[in-house]
Amino acid sequence: MDTATVATDRIGNFLDSLVRSAETPFAIRLERGAYHRSRATPRFVLHFPKAETLHRLLRRGALADFADAYVNGEIKVRGDIEAAVGLVGRLRQILPPPTPTGSEAAERAEPRTVDQDAGWVRAHYDLPVEFFRLFLDPELVYSCAYFENADDDLEHAQRRKLELICRKLQLQRGDAFLDVGCGWGALLFHARGFGARSHGITLSELQAATVARRARETQTRGVTAEVCHYEALPTESWDKVASIGMIEHVGRVNFPAYFRTLYRTLKPGGLLLNQGITIPRVRLGQTGGEFISKHVFPGSELAPIGDWLAGFEDAGFEVLDVQSLRLHYAKTLRHWSQRYFARRTEAARLVPSRVLRAWDIYLPACAEAFESGVVGVHQVVVHKPDVSGRHPPPFTRESMLGAPAALLDLPLSRA
């Protein structure tokens, strides 16, 4: 028996084992009609038009390569695409973890420029807003929701998250509030309900225009947004600052400059809340996250929560509170994924097919990653010390959160 035949038999045995051990029944079809399927009726079929594609992917053993092949059209999926992406959890168990190459490490160590940051942000967030409306809540909140109960709907869970942020920051009437990376403005308008003057910065012109249009249409004063890089923020201008889902775009090499800028722009005694995706230190380089940084969030990079805390303290902040929301983000992503696939036909009319295939993977694969603990998400509240003593930090977590506001009873509006 020649070497090629032995290799083919081994791959065939591996595929038979894979389809039979999977929780979700599926099938694999290769060129020339080779077929491997579960005993139950398959919910989806993975089709490899060229057997060499499968051989290459199994040799490399990297999850990101499987995702790349789908985006490039080298793997076809017939049937339930969302369920097909769910196979990533099983592949993560049986494939060896990838090792970062020297070139990848060097690339991460390169300082970022303002133009690079702007280009990377716009590549993702300047997709048509109608596309994001297909799966986000009416407020267009594009970050982890906060579920008090398992059966909470997405709309109210997102409102609770906005409420949680405002209460942790002890927002009150007259506060000057800054949202760094403000998205389409949901937090700005929610903070305005506390009487704060809200200003947001973003590198997406479409997002800034959306905030301005909503403020104009709703006749809301005290809510503004501008296209601005964080490095250009003025000194000691804000009482409270939030950075939600922004730190992933900063890059670890730029953390010191980012934390120093946040410290500089906050008034003495001010509070800052930072929310973002984190990665356990033992999993650095083992998540398959290079797919996300290549196809979904260019230039993004995750860091362990310890790097945040050290960075905040090095900049001069006092860390007050740390909360994990990992399971909340898993649930948020499941909501987004279900909504996206329910309206995928509409999505296909709004974005190019290559972008669509990337999003087919992005949402359900990220949900699986949060469910399994491959990545996490944290909220951190920090305080800029006031040497005068006039603005001490909150005495307890309860005093930090304060009394619940009645904003959750307000009707939902569309951004």
Phi, psi and chi 1 to 4 in degrees:
 res  aa     phi    psi   chi1   chi2   chi3   chi4
   1 MET       -  128.1 -176.0  177.8  -64.9      -
   2 ASP   -78.4  169.2   59.1   31.4      -      -
   3 THR   -62.0  -40.1  -57.0      -      -      -
   4 ALA   -62.3  -39.6      -      -      -      -
   5 THR   -66.9  -41.6  -58.7      -      -      -
   6 VAL   -61.5  -44.7  172.0      -      -      -
   7 ALA   -62.0  -42.1      -      -      -      -
   8 THR   -63.2  -42.1  -60.3      -      -      -
   9 ASP   -63.7  -40.5  -72.5  -14.2      -      -
  10 ARG   -63.9  -43.1  -74.6  178.3  177.3  173.6
  11 ILE   -64.1  -41.5  -70.2  175.8      -      -
  12 GLY   -60.9  -42.5      -      -      -      -
  13 ASN   -65.0  -40.1  -68.1  -24.8      -      -
  14 PHE   -61.8  -44.4  170.8   79.8      -      -
  15 LEU   -66.7  -39.4  -62.9  179.3      -      -
  16 ASP   -60.3  -43.3  -77.0  -23.6      -      -
  17 SER   -65.1  -39.7  173.9      -      -      -
  18 LEU   -63.6  -48.3  179.1   63.0      -      -
  19 VAL   -70.3  -30.7  -62.7      -      -      -
  20 ARG   -79.5  -24.0  -70.1  170.7 -177.8  169.3
  21 SER   -93.5   -9.1   63.1      -      -      -
  22 ALA   -72.8  142.7      -      -      -      -
  23 GLU   -68.1  -36.4  -66.3 -177.2    5.7      -
  24 THR   -96.8  122.4  -58.1      -      -      -
  25 PRO   -64.2  132.8   21.1  -30.5      -      -
  26 PHE  -153.3  177.0   76.2  102.2      -      -
  27 ALA  -137.4  157.8      -      -      -      -
  28 ILE  -124.6  126.5  -63.2  175.3      -      -
  29 ARG  -114.7  129.0 -177.7 -177.7  -64.7  -80.5
  30 LEU  -106.8  176.2  -54.9  178.7      -      -
  31 GLU   -65.0  158.5   62.3 -179.5  -14.6      -
  32 ARG    61.9   20.9  -57.3 -172.4 -174.0   91.9
  33 GLY    86.2   -0.1      -      -      -      -
  34 ALA   -58.4  134.8      -      -      -      -
  35 TYR  -141.1  131.1 -164.2   64.7      -      -
  36 HIS  -128.4  127.4  -55.1  -95.5      -      -
  37 ARG  -144.3  158.4   57.3  159.5  -69.0  172.0
  38 SER   -73.6  167.0   58.0      -      -      -
  39 ARG   -69.2  -37.5  -65.9 -178.2  177.2   86.7
  40 ALA   -79.4  165.8      -      -      -      -
  41 THR   -61.7  123.5  -58.7      -      -      -
  42 PRO   -64.8  139.6  -19.5   31.9      -      -
  43 ARG   -84.7  -21.7  -74.7  179.7   55.5 -176.4
  44 PHE  -153.9  161.1   61.3   89.5      -      -
  45 VAL  -125.0  126.4  177.3      -      -      -
  46 LEU   -91.3  120.0  -63.6 -178.8      -      -
  47 HIS  -110.6  122.9 -180.0 -151.0      -      -
  48 PHE  -107.6   96.0  -67.6   84.1      -      -
  49 PRO   -56.5  -28.9  -24.8   35.6      -      -
  50 LYS  -122.4  122.1  -64.8 -178.1  178.9 -179.9
  51 ALA   -61.6  -29.0      -      -      -      -
  52 GLU   -60.1  -31.9 -166.1  -78.3  -32.7      -
  53 THR   -60.4  -47.0  -61.0      -      -      -
  54 LEU   -64.6  -42.8  178.1   60.8      -      -
  55 HIS   -59.9  -43.1  -64.6  176.1      -      -
  56 ARG   -63.3  -43.1 -176.1 -172.7   79.8 -120.5
  57 LEU   -66.3  -39.3  -64.8  174.8      -      -
  58 LEU   -71.2  -32.9  -67.8  178.5      -      -
  59 ARG   -65.1  -44.5  -78.1 -163.7  -55.3  -89.9
  60 ARG   -71.3  -42.6  -89.9  -92.1  -62.3  164.0
  61 GLY    72.9   18.1      -      -      -      -
  62 ALA  -102.0  129.0      -      -      -      -
  63 LEU   -58.0  -38.9  -76.7  172.9      -      -
  64 ALA   -61.6  -30.8      -      -      -      -
  65 ASP   -67.8  -37.1  -73.7   -5.6      -      -
  66 PHE   -62.1  -43.4  -77.6   84.9      -      -
  67 ALA   -65.1  -42.9      -      -      -      -
  68 ASP   -57.7  -43.5  -77.1  -15.2      -      -
  69 ALA   -62.5  -37.7      -      -      -      -
  70 TYR   -67.3  -46.0  175.5   73.1      -      -
  71 VAL   -60.6  -36.4  172.5      -      -      -
  72 ASN   -81.3   -1.9  -65.7  -27.5      -      -
  73 GLY    83.1   11.8      -      -      -      -
  74 GLU   -82.4  -18.1  -62.9  177.4  -81.3      -
  75 ILE  -120.7  130.9  -57.6  174.8      -      -
  76 LYS  -107.2  145.8  -50.7  -70.3 -175.6 -178.6
  77 VAL  -121.1  126.4  178.5      -      -      -
  78 ARG  -113.2  124.2  -57.8  -72.8 -178.3  -95.4
  79 GLY   107.6 -140.3      -      -      -      -
  80 ASP   -78.7   98.4 -170.7  -23.0      -      -
  81 ILE   -65.2  -40.9  -60.7  175.5      -      -
  82 GLU   -60.8  -41.5 -173.5  176.5   10.6      -
  83 ALA   -66.9  -34.9      -      -      -      -
  84 ALA   -62.4  -41.3      -      -      -      -
  85 VAL   -67.0  -26.7  178.1      -      -      -
  86 GLY   -62.1  -14.0      -      -      -      -
  87 LEU   -67.7  -14.0 -171.3   61.6      -      -
  88 VAL   -59.9  -34.6   68.3      -      -      -
  89 GLY   -62.3  -41.6      -      -      -      -
  90 ARG   -68.4  -41.6  177.5   58.8  178.6  150.9
  91 LEU   -63.3  -36.4  -70.5  173.9      -      -
  92 ARG   -62.3  -30.8 -175.8  179.1  -75.3  114.5
  93 GLN   -74.7  -32.1  -65.3  171.8   -0.9      -
  94 ILE  -106.6  -13.9   60.7  179.5      -      -
  95 LEU   -95.4  145.6  -66.8  175.5      -      -
  96 PRO   -68.3  144.5   24.9  -34.2      -      -
  97 PRO   -65.5  139.5   24.1  -33.0      -      -
  98 PRO   -71.1  154.6   27.6  -33.7      -      -
  99 THR  -111.8  126.3  -58.4      -      -      -
 100 PRO   -59.4  139.5  -17.2   28.7      -      -
 101 THR   -83.0  163.5   66.1      -      -      -
 102 GLY   -60.3  -36.4      -      -      -      -
 103 SER   -67.2  -37.2   60.5      -      -      -
 104 GLU   -65.2  -42.0  -71.6  169.8  -19.7      -
 105 ALA   -63.8  -39.9      -      -      -      -
 106 ALA   -65.8  -38.5      -      -      -      -
 107 GLU   -63.5  -39.5 -178.1  179.7  -14.5      -
 108 ARG   -66.9  -25.0  -72.3 -163.7  -62.8  -91.9
 109 ALA   -83.7   -8.1      -      -      -      -
 110 GLU   -73.8  132.2  -74.0  -67.5  -38.4      -
 111 PRO   -60.1  145.9  -21.0   32.8      -      -
 112 ARG   -94.6  149.7  -62.7  161.9  178.6 -108.7
 113 THR  -104.0  162.1   67.0      -      -      -
 114 VAL   -60.5  -41.8  173.1      -      -      -
 115 ASP   -64.4  -38.9  -72.0  -18.5      -      -
 116 GLN   -62.5  -48.5  -79.9  178.8  -37.4      -
 117 ASP   -56.6  -45.3  -77.6  -15.6      -      -
 118 ALA   -62.8  -44.6      -      -      -      -
 119 GLY   -63.6  -41.6      -      -      -      -
 120 TRP   -66.5  -42.3  -73.5  -27.7      -      -
 121 VAL   -64.0  -45.6  164.5      -      -      -
 122 ARG   -67.7  -29.1  -70.3  165.8 -172.6  164.6
 123 ALA   -59.9  -29.7      -      -      -      -
 124 HIS  -100.4  -51.6 -177.9   87.7      -      -
 125 TYR   -82.0  -11.7  -66.1   97.6      -      -
 126 ASP   -93.9   15.7  -81.8    2.4      -      -
 127 LEU   -62.9  155.9  -66.7  173.2      -      -
 128 PRO   -54.3  133.8  -24.0   33.6      -      -
 129 VAL   -60.6  -27.4   68.6      -      -      -
 130 GLU   -61.9  -30.8  -68.1   77.2   14.6      -
 131 PHE   -64.7  -46.4  172.1   73.3      -      -
 132 PHE   -67.2  -30.7  -68.5   97.9      -      -
 133 ARG   -64.1  -21.4  -68.9 -167.1 -164.6  -78.2
 134 LEU   -63.9  -29.7  -64.7  178.3      -      -
 135 PHE  -130.6  -14.6   59.7   92.1      -      -
 136 LEU   -83.4  172.3  -62.9 -179.3      -      -
 137 ASP   -75.8  170.8   63.9  -62.0      -      -
 138 PRO   -58.9  -25.8  -26.8   35.8      -      -
 139 GLU   -81.9   -5.5  -60.9  -77.9  -30.0      -
 140 LEU    59.0   46.6  -67.1  177.9      -      -
 141 VAL   -83.5  117.8 -176.7      -      -      -
 142 TYR  -114.3   56.3 -168.1   27.6      -      -
 143 SER  -157.3  177.1   55.8      -      -      -
 144 CYS   -59.7  129.3  174.0      -      -      -
 145 ALA   -81.3  175.2      -      -      -      -
 146 TYR  -129.0  108.9 -175.6   69.5      -      -
 147 PHE   -99.2  117.8  -64.1   84.7      -      -
 148 GLU   -81.9  -27.2  -70.0 -171.8  -21.0      -
 149 ASN  -134.3  151.9  -57.4  -70.0      -      -
 150 ALA   -61.6  -29.4      -      -      -      -
 151 ASP   -98.6   12.9   58.3   -8.6      -      -
 152 ASP   -59.6  140.8  -74.0  -12.3      -      -
 153 ASP   -80.7  164.3   60.1   42.4      -      -
 154 LEU   -63.4  -40.1  179.1   63.8      -      -
 155 GLU   -58.6  -48.4  -74.7   72.8   17.0      -
 156 HIS   -75.4  -30.1  -74.3   85.8      -      -
 157 ALA   -65.9  -36.5      -      -      -      -
 158 GLN   -70.4  -37.8  -71.9  -68.5   17.7      -
 159 ARG   -62.8  -40.1  -61.1  -83.2  -58.8 -162.8
 160 ARG   -64.4  -36.6  -71.0 -169.9 -178.9  100.0
 161 LYS   -64.0  -44.8 -170.6  -85.7  -63.2  -63.4
 162 LEU   -61.2  -40.5  -61.8  177.1      -      -
 163 GLU   -64.1  -43.0 -177.0   76.7    9.9      -
 164 LEU   -60.4  -42.6 -177.4   65.9      -      -
 165 ILE   -63.0  -48.0  -67.5  169.9      -      -
 166 CYS   -63.3  -37.2  -68.0      -      -      -
 167 ARG   -73.3  -38.7  -71.3  168.8   57.9 -166.6
 168 LYS   -63.3  -31.9  -78.2 -174.4  174.7 -178.8
 169 LEU   -83.4   -2.9  -73.0  173.1      -      -
 170 GLN    52.0   43.9  -62.3 -169.3  -37.3      -
 171 LEU   -61.5  140.1  -81.8  179.2      -      -
 172 GLN  -147.7  169.9   54.4 -169.8  -33.9      -
 173 ARG   -56.9  132.9 -174.0  166.2  -57.2  -79.3
 174 GLY    91.6  -11.6      -      -      -      -
 175 ASP   -63.0  140.9  -85.1  -10.7      -      -
 176 ALA   -91.9  113.4      -      -      -      -
 177 PHE  -113.5  133.0  168.1   65.6      -      -
 178 LEU  -118.2  132.7  173.5   69.2      -      -
 179 ASP  -112.6  112.1 -174.3    3.3      -      -
 180 VAL   -88.1  112.6 -179.4      -      -      -
 181 GLY    81.0   63.4      -      -      -      -
 182 CYS   -81.2   -4.6   64.4      -      -      -
 183 GLY    59.5 -137.4      -      -      -      -
 184 TRP   -93.9   12.3  -63.7  -80.6      -      -
 185 GLY    96.6    8.5      -      -      -      -
 186 ALA   -57.5  -45.5      -      -      -      -
 187 LEU   -68.5  -33.9 -179.7   56.4      -      -
 188 LEU   -60.4  -45.2  -64.6  174.7      -      -
 189 PHE   -73.1  -34.8  -73.9   92.5      -      -
 190 HIS   -66.5  -41.9 -159.1   92.9      -      -
 191 ALA   -64.0  -32.0      -      -      -      -
 192 ARG   -62.1  -29.9 -175.3   59.9 -176.7  147.2
 193 GLY   -65.7  -18.1      -      -      -      -
 194 PHE   -89.3   -1.4  -78.6   76.2      -      -
 195 GLY    92.2    5.1      -      -      -      -
 196 ALA   -79.5  150.7      -      -      -      -
 197 ARG   -87.7  116.1  -68.1  178.8  -72.3  107.4
 198 SER  -105.9  131.5  -58.1      -      -      -
 199 HIS  -134.2  137.3 -176.7   69.6      -      -
 200 GLY  -123.3  151.1      -      -      -      -
 201 ILE  -122.7  146.7   63.5  168.5      -      -
 202 THR  -153.4  160.6  174.6      -      -      -
 203 LEU  -100.1    3.8  -67.2  178.2      -      -
 204 SER  -100.7  116.4  166.7      -      -      -
 205 GLU   -63.7  -34.6  -65.6  179.5   -0.9      -
 206 LEU   -65.2  -38.8  -73.3  179.4      -      -
 207 GLN   -67.7  -44.8  -71.5 -174.7  -27.4      -
 208 ALA   -60.8  -40.3      -      -      -      -
 209 ALA   -66.7  -35.0      -      -      -      -
 210 THR   -64.7  -42.2  -61.5      -      -      -
 211 VAL   -61.8  -46.8  173.4      -      -      -
 212 ALA   -62.2  -42.1      -      -      -      -
 213 ARG   -65.7  -42.1 -176.1  175.1   63.2 -107.9
 214 ARG   -64.6  -42.6  178.9  177.4  174.8 -175.6
 215 ALA   -61.1  -39.3      -      -      -      -
 216 ARG   -69.2  -45.5 -175.4  171.0   58.3 -107.6
 217 GLU   -69.2  -32.1  -68.5  174.9   -9.8      -
 218 THR   -94.9    0.4   59.9      -      -      -
 219 GLN    54.0   43.4  -61.9 -177.6  -18.7      -
 220 THR   -95.2  115.2  -57.0      -      -      -
 221 ARG   -90.7  154.7  -64.2 -177.7  177.4 -179.4
 222 GLY    85.4   13.7      -      -      -      -
 223 VAL  -127.2  119.7  172.6      -      -      -
 224 THR  -138.9  161.8   54.1      -      -      -
 225 ALA  -151.0  152.3      -      -      -      -
 226 GLU  -145.9  158.6   65.5  174.9  -42.1      -
 227 VAL   -81.7  113.8  176.6      -      -      -
 228 CYS  -158.3  135.5  174.5      -      -      -
 229 HIS   -82.0  146.7 -166.7  -88.6      -      -
 230 TYR   -59.0  -28.8   64.6   82.8      -      -
 231 GLU   -64.2  -20.5  -70.5 -178.1   -6.8      -
 232 ALA   -92.2    6.6      -      -      -      -
 233 LEU   -66.3  143.4  -72.8  168.9      -      -
 234 PRO   -75.7  165.3   27.5  -35.1      -      -
 235 THR   -84.3  135.6  -61.7      -      -      -
 236 GLU    44.6   55.9  -65.9 -170.1   -3.9      -
 237 SER  -108.7  -10.9  -61.6      -      -      -
 238 TRP  -129.2  140.5  -46.8   99.3      -      -
 239 ASP   -80.3  -36.7  -61.2  -64.3      -      -
 240 LYS  -138.6  143.5  -48.9  -70.4  170.9   60.6
 241 VAL  -135.8  139.1  174.4      -      -      -
 242 ALA  -123.7  143.1      -      -      -      -
 243 SER  -133.8  104.0  175.9      -      -      -
 244 ILE  -114.1  115.7  -48.8  -60.7      -      -
 245 GLY    65.4   23.3      -      -      -      -
 246 MET  -100.5  -35.7  164.8   65.8 -176.1      -
 247 ILE   -63.6  -25.1 -163.9  167.8      -      -
 248 GLU   -62.8  -23.6  -59.8   93.1  -37.2      -
 249 HIS   -93.1   -4.3  -59.6  -74.1      -      -
 250 VAL   -79.4  -41.8  170.9      -      -      -
 251 GLY    89.6  133.5      -      -      -      -
 252 ARG   -61.6  -33.2  -65.7  170.6   70.4 -171.8
 253 VAL   -64.9  -24.3   69.2      -      -      -
 254 ASN   -96.9    2.5  -79.4   14.6      -      -
 255 PHE   -54.7  -48.7  -86.5    8.7      -      -
 256 PRO   -56.3  -44.1  -27.2   36.9      -      -
 257 ALA   -66.0  -38.0      -      -      -      -
 258 TYR   -65.7  -48.2 -175.4   62.4      -      -
 259 PHE   -65.9  -39.3  -66.8  131.2      -      -
 260 ARG   -63.5  -38.4  -74.1 -163.9  -56.7  -92.1
 261 THR   -64.7  -43.7  -62.0      -      -      -
 262 LEU   -62.7  -40.3  -65.9  177.5      -      -
 263 TYR   -63.0  -44.7 -174.9   88.1      -      -
 264 ARG   -65.1  -37.1  172.6  178.4   56.5   77.8
 265 THR   -82.0  -14.4 -160.9      -      -      -
 266 LEU   -89.1  139.9 -164.8   62.7      -      -
 267 LYS   -71.1  153.0  -64.7  177.8 -178.5  178.3
 268 PRO   -56.0  134.9  -26.7   35.7      -      -
 269 GLY    86.9   -3.2      -      -      -      -
 270 GLY   -76.0  159.3      -      -      -      -
 271 LEU  -111.5  146.8  -64.9  174.7      -      -
 272 LEU  -132.8  135.6  179.8  146.5      -      -
 273 LEU  -116.7  124.7 -175.6  145.9      -      -
 274 ASN  -115.0  124.9 -172.4   90.0      -      -
 275 GLN  -124.2  133.7  175.7 -180.0  -52.0      -
 276 GLY  -170.2  173.4      -      -      -      -
 277 ILE   -82.4  137.3  -59.7  171.5      -      -
 278 THR  -122.8  167.5   55.6      -      -      -
 279 ILE  -135.2  133.6  179.9  171.6      -      -
 280 PRO   -57.9  140.5  -23.0   33.5      -      -
 281 ARG   -58.9  -34.1 -166.1  170.7  -60.8  -80.1
 282 VAL   -70.2  -12.9  -65.0      -      -      -
 283 ARG  -104.3    5.7  -69.5 -170.1  177.8  -85.5
 284 LEU   -55.7  126.1  -80.3  171.4      -      -
 285 GLY    80.8    6.4      -      -      -      -
 286 GLN  -123.5   19.2  -60.2 -178.3   10.3      -
 287 THR  -102.3  -13.0   65.3      -      -      -
 288 GLY    75.7   13.2      -      -      -      -
 289 GLY   -68.8   -9.4      -      -      -      -
 290 GLU   -64.0  -25.2   57.1  -91.6   31.5      -
 291 PHE   -62.9  -43.9  168.0   79.6      -      -
 292 ILE   -62.6  -45.6  -61.1  -63.8      -      -
 293 SER   -70.0  -21.8   61.5      -      -      -
 294 LYS   -88.6  -43.7 -179.7 -168.3  -67.0 -173.8
 295 HIS  -107.7  -20.1  -63.4  -71.8      -      -
 296 VAL  -118.6  -60.8 -175.4      -      -      -
 297 PHE  -116.7   83.6  -68.5  104.4      -      -
 298 PRO   -56.7  137.5  -21.9   32.0      -      -
 299 GLY    79.1   -0.4      -      -      -      -
 300 SER   -74.7  152.8   62.0      -      -      -
 301 GLU  -154.8  131.7 -174.6 -178.2    0.6      -
 302 LEU   -95.9  155.3  -56.0 -175.7      -      -
 303 ALA  -138.5  155.1      -      -      -      -
 304 PRO   -66.4  152.3  -19.6   32.5      -      -
 305 ILE   -60.6  -29.9 -177.6   65.7      -      -
 306 GLY   -62.2  -32.2      -      -      -      -
 307 ASP   -67.1  -38.3  -72.5    7.8      -      -
 308 TRP   -59.0  -53.7  -69.2   15.4      -      -
 309 LEU   -61.4  -42.4  -57.4 -178.2      -      -
 310 ALA   -63.3  -40.1      -      -      -      -
 311 GLY   -65.3  -42.1      -      -      -      -
 312 PHE   -62.7  -46.0  -81.8  123.5      -      -
 313 GLU   -66.4  -39.4  -69.9 -173.7  -26.8      -
 314 ASP   -62.4  -31.7  -72.0  -14.5      -      -
 315 ALA   -78.1  -14.2      -      -      -      -
 316 GLY   115.1   -1.7      -      -      -      -
 317 PHE   -77.2  158.2  -74.6  106.0      -      -
 318 GLU  -106.0  124.3  176.5 -173.2    5.1      -
 319 VAL   -80.1  124.8  177.1      -      -      -
 320 LEU  -104.8  -37.7  -60.9 -178.9      -      -
 321 ASP  -155.3  138.0 -169.5   76.2      -      -
 322 VAL  -131.8  129.1  179.7      -      -      -
 323 GLN  -135.6  131.3 -178.2  177.4    6.8      -
 324 SER   -87.9  135.4  170.2      -      -      -
 325 LEU  -123.4   26.8  -61.6  177.7      -      -
 326 ARG   -55.5  -50.4  176.2  175.7   65.2   84.2
 327 LEU   -68.8  -27.0  -64.5 -180.0      -      -
 328 HIS   -67.0  -37.2  -65.7  -96.7      -      -
 329 TYR   -72.4  -34.9 -145.7  170.1      -      -
 330 ALA   -58.3  -43.8      -      -      -      -
 331 LYS   -68.6  -39.7 -165.8  169.2 -177.2   62.1
 332 THR   -58.8  -47.0  -57.4      -      -      -
 333 LEU   -66.9  -33.4  -78.2  154.6      -      -
 334 ARG   -64.0  -41.3  -73.4  -59.6  177.9 -163.5
 335 HIS   -61.1  -49.2  -83.2  -79.0      -      -
 336 TRP   -60.0  -44.3  -71.9  -11.9      -      -
 337 SER   -63.2  -45.3 -177.3      -      -      -
 338 GLN   -62.3  -41.5  -68.9  163.4    8.7      -
 339 ARG   -67.2  -41.4  -67.3  175.4  176.8 -145.7
 340 TYR   -61.9  -49.8  166.0   81.6      -      -
 341 PHE   -69.3  -28.5  -77.6  103.5      -      -
 342 ALA   -66.4  -24.2      -      -      -      -
 343 ARG  -123.1   28.0  -55.7 -176.8   69.8  178.3
 344 ARG   -62.7  -34.5 -172.2  176.6 -177.3  -84.8
 345 THR   -60.6  -40.2  -59.1      -      -      -
 346 GLU   -67.8  -39.5  -63.6  173.2   67.5      -
 347 ALA   -60.9  -36.5      -      -      -      -
 348 ALA   -63.7  -21.3      -      -      -      -
 349 ARG   -87.0   -8.9  -65.5 -165.3  -71.1  -94.0
 350 LEU  -106.6  -26.0  -65.6  169.4      -      -
 351 VAL  -131.4  157.1  -63.0      -      -      -
 352 PRO   -60.8  155.7  -21.9   32.8      -      -
 353 SER   -61.4  -35.3   58.2      -      -      -
 354 ARG   -65.7  -40.6 -173.5  179.1  177.3   84.9
 355 VAL   -63.6  -42.9  172.7      -      -      -
 356 LEU   -58.8  -45.7 -171.3   76.1      -      -
 357 ARG   -65.1  -34.1  -70.8 -164.6  -64.7  -90.8
 358 ALA   -63.9  -41.5      -      -      -      -
 359 TRP   -71.9  -27.2  -80.4   74.2      -      -
 360 ASP   -55.2  -36.8  -72.3  -15.6      -      -
 361 ILE   -88.3  -43.9  -65.0  174.9      -      -
 362 TYR   -52.6  -54.7  157.2   49.8      -      -
 363 LEU   -67.7  -54.6  -68.5  173.9      -      -
 364 PRO   -68.4  -33.3   21.0  -31.2      -      -
 365 ALA   -67.6  -38.5      -      -      -      -
 366 CYS   -66.1  -38.5  -78.1      -      -      -
 367 ALA   -58.6  -44.4      -      -      -      -
 368 GLU   -64.4  -38.0 -171.6  -83.0  -25.0      -
 369 ALA   -64.8  -39.8      -      -      -      -
 370 PHE   -72.0  -38.6  -78.9   99.9      -      -
 371 GLU   -62.1  -38.2  -72.4  166.3   -9.2      -
 372 SER   -88.5   -5.1   60.8      -      -      -
 373 GLY    82.9   12.3      -      -      -      -
 374 VAL   -63.3  -37.9  171.2      -      -      -
 375 VAL  -133.0  166.6  -70.2      -      -      -
 376 GLY  -136.2 -176.9      -      -      -      -
 377 VAL  -145.8  139.2   63.3      -      -      -
 378 HIS  -133.7  149.4  -72.8   84.4      -      -
 379 GLN  -108.9  130.5  -79.7 -172.8   -6.1      -
 380 VAL  -125.2  129.2  175.3      -      -      -
 381 VAL  -107.6  128.5  179.0      -      -      -
 382 VAL  -127.9  161.1  -61.4      -      -      -
 383 HIS  -126.8  136.9  172.3 -105.4      -      -
 384 LYS   -91.3  111.8  180.0  174.9 -179.1  176.8
 385 PRO   -57.2  143.9  -25.3   35.7      -      -
 386 ASP  -114.3  109.3  177.8   11.7      -      -
 387 VAL   -65.2  -19.8  -65.2      -      -      -
 388 SER   -74.6  -19.9   73.2      -      -      -
 389 GLY    80.1    2.6      -      -      -      -
 390 ARG   -75.3  -22.6  -71.7 -168.7  -65.9  -92.0
 391 HIS  -127.5   76.4  -57.9  -75.9      -      -
 392 PRO   -72.9  160.7   29.4  -36.1      -      -
 393 PRO   -71.4  163.1   26.5  -35.0      -      -
 394 PRO   -56.8  143.5  -22.4   32.7      -      -
 395 PHE   -78.3  -37.3 -170.5   65.8      -      -
 396 THR  -137.3  166.5   64.8      -      -      -
 397 ARG   -62.4  -38.2  173.4  176.2  -84.2 -174.2
 398 GLU   -63.1  -41.1  -71.0   74.3   17.8      -
 399 SER   -70.7  -27.1   65.7      -      -      -
 400 MET   -68.3  -42.8  178.1  177.2   69.3      -
 401 LEU   -72.8  -34.7  -70.4  175.6      -      -
 402 GLY    71.6 -173.5      -      -      -      -
 403 ALA   -77.2  141.6      -      -      -      -
 404 PRO   -59.6  138.1  -21.0   32.2      -      -
 405 ALA   -87.4  166.3      -      -      -      -
 406 ALA   -94.5   13.6      -      -      -      -
 407 LEU   -66.8  -24.6  -68.0  179.7      -      -
 408 LEU   -64.0  -18.2  -68.4  179.8      -      -
 409 ASP   -84.8   -9.0  -62.5  -31.4      -      -
 410 LEU   -71.4  148.2  -64.8  177.6      -      -
 411 PRO   -65.3  147.4   24.0  -33.8      -      -
 412 LEU   -71.7  141.0  -63.9  172.4      -      -
 413 SER  -117.1  163.7   60.8      -      -      -
 414 ARG  -102.2  128.8  179.0  169.8  -68.2  -81.6
 415 ALA   -67.6      -      -      -      -      -
